């Protein structure tokens, strides 16, 4: 743990071995195929969560021989995740373990380029920015803070979309009380002791706080009809969800 109270960990990728065929995911799933599908989802989530939902869907598809997965398959994947919390961040969604929360998670995972900037939760980006700024006693300007945080994930290209994600993360770090933003320079906030002050760890952006209410079904919930857990306009089908390309 650094002096700023943020824990650095290594990002661990889940197993990638094939567990089924493309044909098994067409039409109605057999009991055996469903069991292997859910086991693959659970394994990926248990190893890589918090994980971006699109990334989770791709990883599951690859374990059944698919290179690309249609977007609507995400609904079926989401339903079959055994517990957890689905946190929406604009156009992105992240699956968090039930025992973790974006409002209190004080970690970032060094992934050496294994994840794109869009696959990293805002909370994790914010934690990385705090860790990067903590290593600069005189503070950093915004761009330098962004680049230093990206380097912790093995990323180098500060694109427009990357800047947008990092700007949101910096805003979160400031609102949490971790950083002080003087307009051109960011530095650690005065009297920064997050590990000793639980109230500061509970401060989150209003938008993030509201998204924490979408809890995924527990593993014991009925799985007979995944469409029942969705609005009528979003009913799902197993047909045509996967692409062989």
Buried (B, 14 or more C-beta within 10 A) or exposed (E): EEEBBBBBEEBEEBEEEEBBEEEBBBEEBEEEBBEBBBEBBBBBBEBBBBBBBBBBBBBBBBBBBBEEBEEBBBBBBBBBBBBBBBBBBEEBBBBBBEEBBBBEBBBBBBBEEBBBBBBBBBBBBBBBBBBBBBEBEEBBBBEBBBBBBBEBBEBEEBEEEBBEBBEBBBBBBBBBBBBBBEEEBBBBBEEBEBBEEEEBBEEBBEEBBEBBEEEBBEEEEEBEEBBEBBEEEEEBBBEEBBEEE
